[in-house]
Amino acid sequence: MRNDLRQRRAERGWSQGDLAEKLGVSRQTINAIETEKYSPSLELAFKIARLFKARVEDVFQP
Amino acid sequence: METEKMPLMSHARVHGASPAVLLAATAWLAVYVAARLGLQYLRAESFEAVAVSLTPLFAFFAFVWVVQRAVRRADELQRLVQLHALSLAFSTTICVLMGLGLLDIAHAGRLEFPPMRDWWAMLPPLYAICLAVAHWRYR
């Protein structure tokens, strides 16, 4: 699933580790989502969208 | 901030083997080796020999408990990695054991290497390899 997570994270100056800690997941999970090797669960997708104050469909595109 | 309301999951690294898992695995291995060495000096079929032979089971149960706790604390990707590793390891295990079983038949039940009592020892490294493969997929 395409997403602009890396861009949004970079805009805030967060490292993958920072974002992982805020979301309560591992850094590997963030990396796998950014490189589009892994599609997050709906729960995690909503957490990510809420963190960036955006809609899920703005962050993730099928 | 909204993020402060979000519960933080514990970062148990099952795929990277957390210190607790490694410690439990080391303890289990140490107890097993001690039991194997101890059995050499005990009379076969004696009460002591049976007791010593069962001792590693307790260490193994402790190891299983630590692993289960780590899995419960893992995040969704780590659990997926574990699932891939287990599915790969399970099918590979069947393949290896089937092959060894057939080789044993081919040798009229006299397959000496590896001895049947040690076949299980191949499985943990096999699982570790499968875990590394599953982990690599999501790097």
N, CA and C atoms of all chains as a GROMACS GRO file, in nm:
protein
  603
    1MET      N    1   0.084  -0.119   0.000
    1MET     CA    2   0.000   0.000   0.000
    1MET      C    3   0.089   0.125   0.000
    2ARG      N    4   0.060   0.216  -0.098
    2ARG     CA    5   0.141   0.339  -0.105
    2ARG      C    6   0.110   0.430   0.013
    3ASN      N    7   0.209   0.503   0.056
    3ASN     CA    8   0.186   0.598   0.165
    3ASN      C    9   0.294   0.706   0.164
    4ASP      N   10   0.264   0.816   0.232
    4ASP     CA   11   0.363   0.925   0.238
    4ASP      C   12   0.414   0.942   0.382
    5LEU      N   13   0.427   0.831   0.447
    5LEU     CA   14   0.468   0.833   0.588
    5LEU      C   15   0.609   0.892   0.604
    6ARG      N   16   0.700   0.853   0.516
    6ARG     CA   17   0.838   0.900   0.527
    6ARG      C   18   0.843   1.053   0.516
    7GLN      N   19   0.766   1.103   0.419
    7GLN     CA   20   0.763   1.249   0.397
    7GLN      C   21   0.706   1.322   0.519
    8ARG      N   22   0.596   1.271   0.569
    8ARG     CA   23   0.532   1.334   0.685
    8ARG      C   24   0.624   1.328   0.808
    9ARG      N   25   0.693   1.218   0.821
    9ARG     CA   26   0.784   1.202   0.935
    9ARG      C   27   0.900   1.301   0.922
   10ALA      N   28   0.953   1.312   0.798
   10ALA     CA   29   1.066   1.401   0.774
   10ALA      C   30   1.028   1.547   0.799
   11GLU      N   31   0.904   1.582   0.763
   11GLU     CA   32   0.858   1.720   0.784
   11GLU      C   33   0.862   1.758   0.932
   12ARG      N   34   0.840   1.659   1.016
   12ARG     CA   35   0.840   1.685   1.160
   12ARG      C   36   0.976   1.662   1.225
   13GLY      N   37   1.071   1.618   1.143
   13GLY     CA   38   1.205   1.595   1.195
   13GLY      C   39   1.215   1.476   1.290
   14TRP      N   40   1.128   1.380   1.269
   14TRP     CA   41   1.129   1.260   1.354
   14TRP      C   42   1.210   1.150   1.285
   15SER      N   43   1.279   1.075   1.366
   15SER     CA   44   1.345   0.956   1.314
   15SER      C   45   1.244   0.841   1.314
   16GLN      N   46   1.281   0.731   1.250
   16GLN     CA   47   1.190   0.614   1.252
   16GLN      C   48   1.170   0.567   1.395
   17GLY      N   49   1.277   0.576   1.474
   17GLY     CA   50   1.268   0.534   1.614
   17GLY      C   51   1.172   0.622   1.693
   18ASP      N   52   1.177   0.754   1.664
   18ASP     CA   53   1.086   0.847   1.733
   18ASP      C   54   0.940   0.810   1.702
   19LEU      N   55   0.914   0.791   1.573
   19LEU     CA   56   0.778   0.760   1.532
   19LEU      C   57   0.732   0.625   1.590
   20ALA      N   58   0.825   0.529   1.589
   20ALA     CA   59   0.792   0.396   1.644
   20ALA      C   60   0.752   0.408   1.791
   21GLU      N   61   0.826   0.489   1.864
   21GLU     CA   62   0.797   0.505   2.007
   21GLU      C   63   0.661   0.572   2.029
   22LYS      N   64   0.631   0.672   1.946
   22LYS     CA   65   0.503   0.742   1.960
   22LYS      C   66   0.386   0.648   1.931
   23LEU      N   67   0.410   0.553   1.839
   23LEU     CA   68   0.302   0.462   1.800
   23LEU      C   69   0.300   0.333   1.880
   24GLY      N   70   0.407   0.310   1.955
   24GLY     CA   71   0.414   0.187   2.033
   24GLY      C   72   0.441   0.064   1.950
   25VAL      N   73   0.520   0.081   1.844
   25VAL     CA   74   0.558  -0.034   1.761
   25VAL      C   75   0.711  -0.034   1.747
   26SER      N   76   0.763  -0.135   1.678
   26SER     CA   77   0.908  -0.141   1.661
   26SER      C   78   0.951  -0.052   1.545
   27ARG      N   79   1.080  -0.017   1.543
   27ARG     CA   80   1.132   0.064   1.433
   27ARG      C   81   1.124  -0.013   1.301
   28GLN      N   82   1.138  -0.143   1.311
   28GLN     CA   83   1.130  -0.226   1.190
   28GLN      C   84   0.992  -0.214   1.126
   29THR      N   85   0.890  -0.202   1.209
   29THR     CA   86   0.753  -0.190   1.157
   29THR      C   87   0.739  -0.060   1.077
   30ILE      N   88   0.792   0.049   1.132
   30ILE     CA   89   0.785   0.177   1.061
   30ILE      C   90   0.860   0.168   0.928
   31ASN      N   91   0.978   0.108   0.933
   31ASN     CA   92   1.057   0.094   0.811
   31ASN      C   93   0.982   0.010   0.706
   32ALA      N   94   0.921  -0.100   0.751
   32ALA     CA   95   0.849  -0.187   0.657
   32ALA      C   96   0.728  -0.117   0.596
   33ILE      N   97   0.663  -0.032   0.675
   33ILE     CA   98   0.548   0.044   0.620
   33ILE      C   99   0.599   0.147   0.520
   34GLU      N  100   0.704   0.217   0.555
   34GLU     CA  101   0.757   0.322   0.465
   34GLU      C  102   0.807   0.265   0.332
   35THR      N  103   0.868   0.148   0.340
   35THR     CA  104   0.919   0.086   0.217
   35THR      C  105   0.812   0.003   0.147
   36GLU      N  106   0.690   0.010   0.201
   36GLU     CA  107   0.573  -0.056   0.143
   36GLU      C  108   0.587  -0.208   0.134
   37LYS      N  109   0.664  -0.262   0.229
   37LYS     CA  110   0.674  -0.409   0.236
   37LYS      C  111   0.566  -0.465   0.327
   38TYR      N  112   0.505  -0.377   0.402
   38TYR     CA  113   0.404  -0.421   0.497
   38TYR      C  114   0.290  -0.320   0.502
   39SER      N  115   0.167  -0.370   0.496
   39SER     CA  116   0.049  -0.284   0.511
   39SER      C  117   0.000  -0.294   0.653
   40PRO      N  118  -0.008  -0.180   0.723
   40PRO     CA  119  -0.046  -0.187   0.864
   40PRO      C  120  -0.192  -0.228   0.882
   41SER      N  121  -0.224  -0.273   1.001
   41SER     CA  122  -0.363  -0.305   1.034
   41SER      C  123  -0.443  -0.174   1.034
   42LEU      N  124  -0.574  -0.189   1.032
   42LEU     CA  125  -0.661  -0.071   1.034
   42LEU      C  126  -0.636   0.011   1.160
   43GLU      N  127  -0.617  -0.059   1.270
   43GLU     CA  128  -0.595   0.008   1.399
   43GLU      C  129  -0.468   0.094   1.394
   44LEU      N  130  -0.360   0.035   1.342
   44LEU     CA  131  -0.234   0.110   1.335
   44LEU      C  132  -0.244   0.223   1.233
   45ALA      N  133  -0.314   0.199   1.122
   45ALA     CA  134  -0.330   0.302   1.019
   45ALA      C  135  -0.404   0.424   1.078
   46PHE      N  136  -0.505   0.397   1.157
   46PHE     CA  137  -0.579   0.507   1.221
   46PHE      C  138  -0.491   0.580   1.323
   47LYS      N  139  -0.410   0.505   1.395
   47LYS     CA  140  -0.319   0.566   1.492
   47LYS      C  141  -0.222   0.661   1.420
   48ILE      N  142  -0.171   0.614   1.308
   48ILE     CA  143  -0.075   0.694   1.231
   48ILE      C  144  -0.143   0.822   1.180
   49ALA      N  145  -0.262   0.804   1.123
   49ALA     CA  146  -0.335   0.919   1.069
   49ALA      C  147  -0.366   1.020   1.180
   50ARG      N  148  -0.406   0.970   1.295
   50ARG     CA  149  -0.440   1.058   1.407
   50ARG      C  150  -0.316   1.134   1.454
   51LEU      N  151  -0.204   1.064   1.456
   51LEU     CA  152  -0.079   1.127   1.499
   51LEU      C  153  -0.041   1.244   1.409
   52PHE      N  154  -0.064   1.224   1.278
   52PHE     CA  155  -0.030   1.330   1.182
   52PHE      C  156  -0.148   1.424   1.155
   53LYS      N  157  -0.253   1.409   1.233
   53LYS     CA  158  -0.372   1.493   1.218
   53LYS      C  159  -0.421   1.495   1.073
   54ALA      N  160  -0.431   1.377   1.017
   54ALA     CA  161  -0.475   1.364   0.878
   54ALA      C  162  -0.577   1.250   0.870
   55ARG      N  163  -0.638   1.236   0.753
   55ARG     CA  164  -0.731   1.126   0.734
   55ARG      C  165  -0.652   1.004   0.686
   56VAL      N  166  -0.702   0.887   0.716
   56VAL     CA  167  -0.632   0.763   0.676
   56VAL      C  168  -0.608   0.761   0.526
   57GLU      N  169  -0.710   0.802   0.449
   57GLU     CA  170  -0.697   0.797   0.303
   57GLU      C  171  -0.599   0.901   0.250
   58ASP      N  172  -0.564   1.001   0.332
   58ASP     CA  173  -0.462   1.096   0.289
   58ASP      C  174  -0.322   1.039   0.308
   59VAL      N  175  -0.308   0.958   0.411
   59VAL     CA  176  -0.175   0.899   0.439
   59VAL      C  177  -0.152   0.774   0.356
   60PHE      N  178  -0.256   0.693   0.344
   60PHE     CA  179  -0.243   0.566   0.270
   60PHE      C  180  -0.329   0.566   0.145
   61GLN      N  181  -0.267   0.525   0.034
   61GLN     CA  182  -0.343   0.513  -0.090
   61GLN      C  183  -0.331   0.370  -0.142
   62PRO      N  184  -0.444   0.311  -0.182
   62PRO     CA  185  -0.439   0.172  -0.231
   62PRO      C  186  -0.366   0.161  -0.366
   63MET      N  187  -0.143   1.664   2.371
   63MET     CA  188  -0.136   1.600   2.239
   63MET      C  189  -0.211   1.468   2.238
   64GLU      N  190  -0.268   1.435   2.124
   64GLU     CA  191  -0.344   1.311   2.115
   64GLU      C  192  -0.257   1.188   2.138
   65THR      N  193  -0.132   1.200   2.092
   65THR     CA  194  -0.044   1.083   2.100
   65THR      C  195  -0.018   1.040   2.243
   66GLU      N  196  -0.026   1.135   2.335
   66GLU     CA  197   0.003   1.102   2.474
   66GLU      C  198  -0.103   1.007   2.532
   67LYS      N  199  -0.221   1.005   2.469
   67LYS     CA  200  -0.328   0.918   2.518
   67LYS      C  201  -0.307   0.774   2.472
   68MET      N  202  -0.223   0.760   2.369
   68MET     CA  203  -0.207   0.626   2.311
   68MET      C  204  -0.120   0.539   2.402
   69PRO      N  205  -0.168   0.418   2.433
   69PRO     CA  206  -0.085   0.330   2.516
   69PRO      C  207   0.037   0.284   2.439
   70LEU      N  208   0.149   0.286   2.505
   70LEU     CA  209   0.272   0.239   2.440
   70LEU      C  210   0.287   0.090   2.463
   71MET      N  211   0.311   0.018   2.354
   71MET     CA  212   0.333  -0.125   2.367
   71MET      C  213   0.476  -0.149   2.414
   72SER      N  214   0.495  -0.256   2.480
   72SER     CA  215   0.631  -0.292   2.518
   72SER      C  216   0.705  -0.337   2.393
   73HIS      N  217   0.832  -0.305   2.387
   73HIS     CA  218   0.908  -0.338   2.266
   73HIS      C  219   0.985  -0.468   2.282
   74ALA      N  220   0.912  -0.576   2.299
   74ALA     CA  221   0.979  -0.706   2.305
   74ALA      C  222   1.023  -0.743   2.165
   75ARG      N  223   1.150  -0.773   2.150
   75ARG     CA  224   1.201  -0.803   2.017
   75ARG      C  225   1.212  -0.952   1.999
   76VAL      N  226   1.098  -1.012   1.963
   76VAL     CA  227   1.101  -1.157   1.945
   76VAL      C  228   1.184  -1.193   1.825
   77HIS      N  229   1.174  -1.114   1.719
   77HIS     CA  230   1.249  -1.150   1.598
   77HIS      C  231   1.398  -1.131   1.620
   78GLY      N  232   1.434  -1.034   1.700
   78GLY     CA  233   1.576  -1.010   1.726
   78GLY      C  234   1.620  -1.078   1.854
   79ALA      N  235   1.535  -1.162   1.910
   79ALA     CA  236   1.562  -1.235   2.033
   79ALA      C  237   1.596  -1.140   2.148
   80SER      N  238   1.498  -1.115   2.232
   80SER     CA  239   1.517  -1.026   2.346
   80SER      C  240   1.612  -1.091   2.446
   81PRO      N  241   1.675  -1.011   2.534
   81PRO     CA  242   1.768  -1.067   2.632
   81PRO      C  243   1.703  -1.176   2.718
   82ALA      N  244   1.576  -1.157   2.752
   82ALA     CA  245   1.506  -1.257   2.836
   82ALA      C  246   1.495  -1.390   2.763
   83VAL      N  247   1.464  -1.385   2.633
   83VAL     CA  248   1.450  -1.508   2.554
   83VAL      C  249   1.586  -1.577   2.542
   84LEU      N  250   1.690  -1.498   2.517
   84LEU     CA  251   1.825  -1.555   2.505
   84LEU      C  252   1.870  -1.618   2.637
   85LEU      N  253   1.838  -1.549   2.746
   85LEU     CA  254   1.876  -1.600   2.879
   85LEU      C  255   1.804  -1.731   2.909
   86ALA      N  256   1.675  -1.735   2.878
   86ALA     CA  257   1.596  -1.856   2.903
   86ALA      C  258   1.645  -1.971   2.815
   87ALA      N  259   1.679  -1.940   2.690
   87ALA     CA  260   1.730  -2.043   2.599
   87ALA      C  261   1.865  -2.096   2.648
   88THR      N  262   1.950  -2.006   2.697
   88THR     CA  263   2.081  -2.047   2.749
   88THR      C  264   2.065  -2.135   2.872
   89ALA      N  265   1.971  -2.096   2.959
   89ALA     CA  266   1.947  -2.175   3.081
   89ALA      C  267   1.897  -2.314   3.045
   90TRP      N  268   1.807  -2.320   2.951
   90TRP     CA  269   1.752  -2.450   2.906
   90TRP      C  270   1.865  -2.538   2.850
   91LEU      N  271   1.948  -2.478   2.764
   91LEU     CA  272   2.059  -2.552   2.703
   91LEU      C  273   2.156  -2.602   2.810
   92ALA      N  274   2.184  -2.515   2.906
   92ALA     CA  275   2.279  -2.552   3.013
   92ALA      C  276   2.224  -2.670   3.095
   93VAL      N  277   2.096  -2.664   3.127
   93VAL     CA  278   2.034  -2.773   3.205
   93VAL      C  279   2.034  -2.901   3.123
   94TYR      N  280   2.007  -2.889   2.994
   94TYR     CA  281   2.005  -3.008   2.908
   94TYR      C  282   2.143  -3.073   2.901
   95VAL      N  283   2.246  -2.990   2.879
   95VAL     CA  284   2.383  -3.043   2.870
   95VAL      C  285   2.423  -3.109   3.003
   96ALA      N  286   2.386  -3.043   3.112
   96ALA     CA  287   2.417  -3.099   3.245
   96ALA      C  288   2.347  -3.234   3.263
   97ALA      N  289   2.222  -3.242   3.218
   97ALA     CA  290   2.147  -3.367   3.231
   97ALA      C  291   2.210  -3.477   3.145
   98ARG      N  292   2.251  -3.440   3.022
   98ARG     CA  293   2.314  -3.541   2.934
   98ARG      C  294   2.443  -3.593   2.995
   99LEU      N  295   2.522  -3.500   3.051
   99LEU     CA  296   2.648  -3.541   3.114
   99LEU      C  297   2.620  -3.625   3.239
  100GLY      N  298   2.521  -3.580   3.318
  100GLY     CA  299   2.486  -3.652   3.440
  100GLY      C  300   2.439  -3.794   3.414
  101LEU      N  301   2.367  -3.812   3.304
  101LEU     CA  302   2.312  -3.944   3.271
  101LEU      C  303   2.422  -4.046   3.241
  102GLN      N  304   2.539  -3.997   3.203
  102GLN     CA  305   2.650  -4.089   3.174
  102GLN      C  306   2.700  -4.159   3.301
  103TYR      N  307   2.676  -4.093   3.414
  103TYR     CA  308   2.729  -4.147   3.539
  103TYR      C  309   2.623  -4.215   3.624
  104LEU      N  310   2.501  -4.221   3.573
  104LEU     CA  311   2.393  -4.282   3.652
  104LEU      C  312   2.353  -4.416   3.592
  105ARG      N  313   2.312  -4.505   3.677
  105ARG     CA  314   2.270  -4.638   3.631
  105ARG      C  315   2.140  -4.626   3.552
  106ALA      N  316   2.138  -4.688   3.435
  106ALA     CA  317   2.018  -4.682   3.350
  106ALA      C  318   1.897  -4.738   3.424
  107GLU      N  319   1.784  -4.676   3.403
  107GLU     CA  320   1.654  -4.716   3.460
  107GLU      C  321   1.644  -4.693   3.610
  108SER      N  322   1.746  -4.630   3.669
  108SER     CA  323   1.737  -4.599   3.812
  108SER      C  324   1.646  -4.478   3.830
  109PHE      N  325   1.599  -4.459   3.952
  109PHE     CA  326   1.513  -4.344   3.980
  109PHE      C  327   1.586  -4.214   3.952
  110GLU      N  328   1.714  -4.209   3.990
  110GLU     CA  329   1.795  -4.087   3.970
  110GLU      C  330   1.808  -4.053   3.822
  111ALA      N  331   1.829  -4.156   3.742
  111ALA     CA  332   1.845  -4.134   3.598
  111ALA      C  333   1.716  -4.078   3.536
  112VAL      N  334   1.603  -4.134   3.579
  112VAL     CA  335   1.475  -4.085   3.527
  112VAL      C  336   1.452  -3.940   3.571
  113ALA      N  337   1.484  -3.912   3.698
  113ALA     CA  338   1.466  -3.775   3.750
  113ALA      C  339   1.553  -3.676   3.676
  114VAL      N  340   1.678  -3.713   3.653
  114VAL     CA  341   1.770  -3.623   3.582
  114VAL      C  342   1.725  -3.604   3.437
  115SER      N  343   1.676  -3.711   3.376
  115SER     CA  344   1.634  -3.701   3.235
  115SER      C  345   1.512  -3.609   3.218
  116LEU      N  346   1.434  -3.594   3.325
  116LEU     CA  347   1.314  -3.508   3.316
  116LEU      C  348   1.343  -3.362   3.355
  117THR      N  349   1.458  -3.339   3.415
  117THR     CA  350   1.490  -3.204   3.462
  117THR      C  351   1.486  -3.097   3.352
  118PRO      N  352   1.543  -3.126   3.233
  118PRO     CA  353   1.540  -3.022   3.128
  118PRO      C  354   1.400  -2.979   3.087
  119LEU      N  355   1.300  -3.065   3.112
  119LEU     CA  356   1.164  -3.028   3.074
  119LEU      C  357   1.119  -2.902   3.148
  120PHE      N  358   1.158  -2.893   3.277
  120PHE     CA  359   1.119  -2.775   3.356
  120PHE      C  360   1.184  -2.648   3.301
  121ALA      N  361   1.312  -2.662   3.264
  121ALA     CA  362   1.382  -2.547   3.204
  121ALA      C  363   1.317  -2.511   3.071
  122PHE      N  364   1.273  -2.613   2.997
  122PHE     CA  365   1.209  -2.588   2.869
  122PHE      C  366   1.074  -2.519   2.887
  123PHE      N  367   0.997  -2.560   2.989
  123PHE     CA  368   0.869  -2.494   3.015
  123PHE      C  369   0.891  -2.346   3.048
  124ALA      N  370   0.996  -2.319   3.124
  124ALA     CA  371   1.029  -2.179   3.158
  124ALA      C  372   1.062  -2.102   3.030
  125PHE      N  373   1.136  -2.165   2.942
  125PHE     CA  374   1.172  -2.103   2.814
  125PHE      C  375   1.046  -2.073   2.732
  126VAL      N  376   0.955  -2.169   2.726
  126VAL     CA  377   0.830  -2.150   2.652
  126VAL      C  378   0.750  -2.033   2.710
  127TRP      N  379   0.748  -2.025   2.841
  127TRP     CA  380   0.674  -1.916   2.907
  127TRP      C  381   0.734  -1.781   2.869
  128VAL      N  382   0.866  -1.771   2.870
  128VAL     CA  383   0.933  -1.645   2.834
  128VAL      C  384   0.905  -1.609   2.687
  129VAL      N  385   0.909  -1.709   2.601
  129VAL     CA  386   0.882  -1.684   2.459
  129VAL      C  387   0.738  -1.638   2.439
  130GLN      N  388   0.644  -1.705   2.508
  130GLN     CA  389   0.503  -1.667   2.495
  130GLN      C  390   0.480  -1.524   2.542
  131ARG      N  391   0.547  -1.487   2.649
  131ARG     CA  392   0.535  -1.350   2.701
  131ARG      C  393   0.589  -1.250   2.599
  132ALA      N  394   0.700  -1.285   2.536
  132ALA     CA  395   0.759  -1.196   2.435
  132ALA      C  396   0.666  -1.182   2.314
  133VAL      N  397   0.603  -1.291   2.275
  133VAL     CA  398   0.511  -1.286   2.160
  133VAL      C  399   0.388  -1.200   2.193
  134ARG      N  400   0.339  -1.214   2.315
  134ARG     CA  401   0.223  -1.132   2.356
  134ARG      C  402   0.256  -0.983   2.351
  135ARG      N  403   0.381  -0.949   2.379
  135ARG     CA  404   0.420  -0.809   2.382
  135ARG      C  405   0.465  -0.756   2.246
  136ALA      N  406   0.475  -0.846   2.150
  136ALA     CA  407   0.524  -0.806   2.018
  136ALA      C  408   0.421  -0.722   1.943
  137ASP      N  409   0.467  -0.641   1.851
  137ASP     CA  410   0.372  -0.564   1.771
  137ASP      C  411   0.326  -0.648   1.651
  138GLU      N  412   0.239  -0.591   1.570
  138GLU     CA  413   0.174  -0.670   1.465
  138GLU      C  414   0.271  -0.723   1.359
  139LEU      N  415   0.372  -0.645   1.323
  139LEU     CA  416   0.467  -0.694   1.223
  139LEU      C  417   0.552  -0.807   1.280
  140GLN      N  418   0.593  -0.792   1.405
  140GLN     CA  419   0.674  -0.896   1.469
  140GLN      C  420   0.596  -1.027   1.476
  141ARG      N  421   0.467  -1.017   1.502
  141ARG     CA  422   0.384  -1.138   1.507
  141ARG      C  423   0.374  -1.201   1.368
  142LEU      N  424   0.363  -1.117   1.267
  142LEU     CA  425   0.355  -1.168   1.130
  142LEU      C  426   0.486  -1.239   1.092
  143VAL      N  427   0.597  -1.179   1.133
  143VAL     CA  428   0.728  -1.240   1.108
  143VAL      C  429   0.736  -1.377   1.175
  144GLN      N  430   0.687  -1.385   1.300
  144GLN     CA  431   0.686  -1.512   1.372
  144GLN      C  432   0.600  -1.616   1.300
  145LEU      N  433   0.485  -1.571   1.249
  145LEU     CA  434   0.395  -1.663   1.178
  145LEU      C  435   0.462  -1.718   1.052
  146HIS      N  436   0.528  -1.629   0.977
  146HIS     CA  437   0.600  -1.674   0.857
  146HIS      C  438   0.709  -1.773   0.894
  147ALA      N  439   0.782  -1.740   1.002
  147ALA     CA  440   0.892  -1.827   1.045
  147ALA      C  441   0.839  -1.964   1.086
  148LEU      N  442   0.730  -1.964   1.162
  148LEU     CA  443   0.673  -2.091   1.208
  148LEU      C  444   0.621  -2.175   1.093
  149SER      N  445   0.554  -2.111   0.997
  149SER     CA  446   0.499  -2.188   0.885
  149SER      C  447   0.612  -2.248   0.801
  150LEU      N  448   0.719  -2.172   0.784
  150LEU     CA  449   0.835  -2.220   0.710
  150LEU      C  450   0.905  -2.332   0.787
  151ALA      N  451   0.922  -2.309   0.917
  151ALA     CA  452   0.994  -2.408   1.001
  151ALA      C  453   0.914  -2.537   1.013
  152PHE      N  454   0.783  -2.526   1.023
  152PHE     CA  455   0.700  -2.646   1.039
  152PHE      C  456   0.710  -2.735   0.915
  153SER      N  457   0.694  -2.673   0.798
  153SER     CA  458   0.700  -2.753   0.674
  153SER      C  459   0.841  -2.809   0.652
  154THR      N  460   0.942  -2.730   0.686
  154THR     CA  461   1.080  -2.778   0.670
  154THR      C  462   1.108  -2.893   0.766
  155THR      N  463   1.053  -2.882   0.888
  155THR     CA  464   1.072  -2.988   0.987
  155THR      C  465   1.012  -3.120   0.938
  156ILE      N  466   0.891  -3.111   0.883
  156ILE     CA  467   0.827  -3.232   0.830
  156ILE      C  468   0.916  -3.294   0.723
  157CYS      N  469   0.968  -3.208   0.636
  157CYS     CA  470   1.052  -3.254   0.525
  157CYS      C  471   1.178  -3.324   0.580
  158VAL      N  472   1.244  -3.260   0.676
  158VAL     CA  473   1.369  -3.315   0.731
  158VAL      C  474   1.342  -3.447   0.804
  159LEU      N  475   1.238  -3.450   0.888
  159LEU     CA  476   1.208  -3.571   0.964
  159LEU      C  477   1.163  -3.685   0.872
  160MET      N  478   1.087  -3.650   0.769
  160MET     CA  479   1.046  -3.752   0.672
  160MET      C  480   1.168  -3.812   0.603
  161GLY      N  481   1.260  -3.724   0.562
  161GLY     CA  482   1.382  -3.769   0.495
  161GLY      C  483   1.465  -3.859   0.585
  162LEU      N  484   1.479  -3.818   0.712
  162LEU     CA  485   1.557  -3.900   0.806
  162LEU      C  486   1.488  -4.034   0.833
  163GLY      N  487   1.356  -4.031   0.842
  163GLY     CA  488   1.280  -4.154   0.863
  163GLY      C  489   1.299  -4.251   0.748
  164LEU      N  490   1.295  -4.199   0.627
  164LEU     CA  491   1.314  -4.285   0.509
  164LEU      C  492   1.457  -4.338   0.502
  165LEU      N  493   1.554  -4.252   0.538
  165LEU     CA  494   1.694  -4.297   0.542
  165LEU      C  495   1.713  -4.408   0.645
  166ASP      N  496   1.641  -4.393   0.758
  166ASP     CA  497   1.648  -4.496   0.863
  166ASP      C  498   1.596  -4.629   0.812
  167ILE      N  499   1.486  -4.622   0.733
  167ILE     CA  500   1.431  -4.745   0.675
  167ILE      C  501   1.530  -4.805   0.575
  168ALA      N  502   1.590  -4.714   0.495
  168ALA     CA  503   1.685  -4.759   0.393
  168ALA      C  504   1.806  -4.827   0.457
  169HIS      N  505   1.839  -4.787   0.580
  169HIS     CA  506   1.951  -4.849   0.651
  169HIS      C  507   1.902  -4.958   0.746
  170ALA      N  508   1.783  -5.008   0.720
  170ALA     CA  509   1.724  -5.116   0.801
  170ALA      C  510   1.720  -5.080   0.950
  171GLY      N  511   1.685  -4.954   0.978
  171GLY     CA  512   1.673  -4.911   1.117
  171GLY      C  513   1.806  -4.896   1.189
  172ARG      N  514   1.914  -4.883   1.112
  172ARG     CA  515   2.046  -4.871   1.176
  172ARG      C  516   2.115  -4.740   1.138
  173LEU      N  517   2.036  -4.639   1.111
  173LEU     CA  518   2.094  -4.509   1.077
  173LEU      C  519   2.165  -4.455   1.201
  174GLU      N  520   2.298  -4.444   1.190
  174GLU     CA  521   2.374  -4.405   1.311
  174GLU      C  522   2.400  -4.256   1.320
  175PHE      N  523   2.403  -4.190   1.206
  175PHE     CA  524   2.428  -4.045   1.212
  175PHE      C  525   2.326  -3.971   1.126
  176PRO      N  526   2.254  -3.875   1.183
  176PRO     CA  527   2.254  -3.840   1.325
  176PRO      C  528   2.172  -3.940   1.405
  177PRO      N  529   2.213  -3.970   1.530
  177PRO     CA  530   2.134  -4.064   1.610
  177PRO      C  531   1.993  -4.011   1.635
  178MET      N  532   1.897  -4.100   1.637
  178MET     CA  533   1.757  -4.059   1.648
  178MET      C  534   1.730  -3.975   1.775
  179ARG      N  535   1.803  -4.003   1.882
  179ARG     CA  536   1.780  -3.929   2.007
  179ARG      C  537   1.819  -3.782   1.994
  180ASP      N  538   1.897  -3.750   1.890
  180ASP     CA  539   1.942  -3.611   1.873
  180ASP      C  540   1.874  -3.540   1.756
  181TRP      N  541   1.777  -3.606   1.693
  181TRP     CA  542   1.710  -3.543   1.579
  181TRP      C  543   1.647  -3.410   1.618
  182TRP      N  544   1.591  -3.407   1.740
  182TRP     CA  545   1.522  -3.286   1.783
  182TRP      C  546   1.616  -3.165   1.785
  183ALA      N  547   1.745  -3.190   1.810
  183ALA     CA  548   1.841  -3.079   1.824
  183ALA      C  549   1.858  -3.000   1.695
  184MET      N  550   1.815  -3.061   1.583
  184MET     CA  551   1.823  -2.989   1.456
  184MET      C  552   1.714  -2.882   1.445
  185LEU      N  553   1.606  -2.900   1.522
  185LEU     CA  554   1.489  -2.815   1.503
  185LEU      C  555   1.508  -2.671   1.551
  186PRO      N  556   1.567  -2.647   1.669
  186PRO     CA  557   1.587  -2.506   1.709
  186PRO      C  558   1.671  -2.425   1.609
  187PRO      N  559   1.787  -2.479   1.562
  187PRO     CA  560   1.862  -2.402   1.461
  187PRO      C  561   1.783  -2.382   1.332
  188LEU      N  562   1.703  -2.485   1.298
  188LEU     CA  563   1.620  -2.475   1.177
  188LEU      C  564   1.519  -2.361   1.192
  189TYR      N  565   1.460  -2.353   1.311
  189TYR     CA  566   1.365  -2.245   1.336
  189TYR      C  567   1.435  -2.109   1.332
  190ALA      N  568   1.556  -2.104   1.388
  190ALA     CA  569   1.632  -1.978   1.388
  190ALA      C  570   1.660  -1.933   1.245
  191ILE      N  571   1.693  -2.029   1.158
  191ILE     CA  572   1.719  -1.995   1.018
  191ILE      C  573   1.590  -1.942   0.952
  192CYS      N  574   1.479  -2.011   0.977
  192CYS     CA  575   1.351  -1.969   0.920
  192CYS      C  576   1.311  -1.831   0.971
  193LEU      N  577   1.341  -1.804   1.097
  193LEU     CA  578   1.311  -1.673   1.155
  193LEU      C  579   1.394  -1.565   1.087
  194ALA      N  580   1.521  -1.597   1.062
  194ALA     CA  581   1.608  -1.500   0.995
  194ALA      C  582   1.557  -1.472   0.853
  195VAL      N  583   1.510  -1.577   0.784
  195VAL     CA  584   1.455  -1.561   0.649
  195VAL      C  585   1.330  -1.473   0.653
  196ALA      N  586   1.239  -1.502   0.747
  196ALA     CA  587   1.115  -1.425   0.760
  196ALA      C  588   1.146  -1.280   0.796
  197HIS      N  589   1.243  -1.262   0.882
  197HIS     CA  590   1.283  -1.129   0.926
  197HIS      C  591   1.340  -1.049   0.808
  198TRP      N  592   1.419  -1.118   0.727
  198TRP     CA  593   1.485  -1.055   0.611
  198TRP      C  594   1.382  -1.003   0.510
  199ARG      N  595   1.269  -1.076   0.499
  199ARG     CA  596   1.164  -1.036   0.403
  199ARG      C  597   1.112  -0.895   0.430
  200TYR      N  598   1.110  -0.858   0.557
  200TYR     CA  599   1.050  -0.729   0.595
  200TYR      C  600   1.154  -0.623   0.630
  201ARG      N  601   1.277  -0.648   0.597
  201ARG     CA  602   1.381  -0.548   0.630
  201ARG      C  603   1.370  -0.428   0.539
   0.00000   0.00000   0.00000
